Amino acid sequence: MPQRFLDGLEQRAAERLPEPVYRYLRQGARDGTSAAEAVRAWDGYRFLPRILQDVTDIHLDSTLLGEPVRTPFGVAPTTMQRAAHPDGEMAMARAAADAGAVLVLSSNAGSSFEDVAATGVTWWLQMYVTAERRTTEPLLRRAVDAGARAIVLTADSPVVGTKYDGAEPTVWDMAEPEWVRANFPQAHGQAAGDAKATDLGPADVEWLATCTGLPVVVKGVLRPDDARRSLEAGAAAVWVSNHGGRQLDGAAATADCLAAVTAEVGHEAEVYVDGGVRDARQALVALGLGARAVFLGRLPVYALAAGGEDGVARMFAELAGDLADGLRLLGCTSPAGVPRDTVTRAGSPLLEARADIGPAVTGTT
């Protein structure tokens, strides 16, 4: 049997990457507690498969914010992709387009909005709101003109979480200018008002929607009450995320927060999740807990480093095949049709499986 591409992927990426780049990609904030717990948290769940189900026909296609997609896997926003591979976001975009996946492009990307859009990928823009809101507008206008389909507001980063690099060189010491900031006006970042907003509030959700005419997804939600506030502010969807463990160290794992968020708002809006998902089995847990889509951060960048565009394509293909197998064995035919009672905490399956956490928004499948 040929070796699976996903097996040992991170190690192969580490062998190809300069050490400061690999350290930047894998590290979490401070002691790395949240980053280390992310994968293990998904492994704390078990399945209660349904039997006597017709699983002859499996389909992975769905919609996100009304747009058709062919997979529930998406690419989360990550900068420094050109440090991982010379083709960076362009290779990522082409592979995502071929897979029918949504690409969320970092506002700090090293490829232009226009070039990414030319690949045909469905893409959303990740956005940090600045202290002086008007300095954000040129980037937003450029994204809208280039065909962005949504704005993803990163809401958990009023400051950048501290990373412990010691005296070692960092990725920023070796970064080429063209690796980042390809879409900002040349003078952006020189004024105090260009810093990240520390007074971010619900009004900013409405402002982004009004300014762009696009749906706004609030990313960085871990609490049900924050999910509710986001929808009341006008968000079209919420994204359960702790920023890959790169902001507040000790923040709860997304696997442990997802069910409560979907219980609160999953019947009204789509809920997405990222954080520690490394395989289709863990993604199946997320779908069973109510996620409409599972966004991948480190995994596609490792695939990019290990194999360029072909590596990302192989990642999507293996995940799709594994997810289809998992759905069949679980007794389901689509990602949007995974019942909540098929996923439970390890150790108390019957008690947990019967808990009523409400229906999720499933859309057209």
Secondary structure, DSSP 8 states (H G I E B T S, - for coil): ----SSTTHHHHHHHHS-HHHHHHHH--STT-HHHHHHHHHHTTEEE----S---S-----EEETTEEES-SEEE---S-HHHH-TTHHHHHHHHHHHHT-EEEE-TT-SS-HHHHHHTT-EEEEEE--BSSGGGGHHHHHHHHHHT---EEEE-S-SS------TTS--HHHH--GGGS-SSS-TTTTSSGGGSB-SS--HHHHHHHHHHHSS-EEEEEE-SHHHHHHHHHTT-SEEEE--GGGTSSTT---HHHHHHHHHHHHTTTSEEEE-SS--SHHHHHHHHHTT-SEEEESHHHHHHHHHHHHHHHHHHHHHHHHHHHHHHHHHT-SSGGG--GGGEEETT-HHHHHT-----------
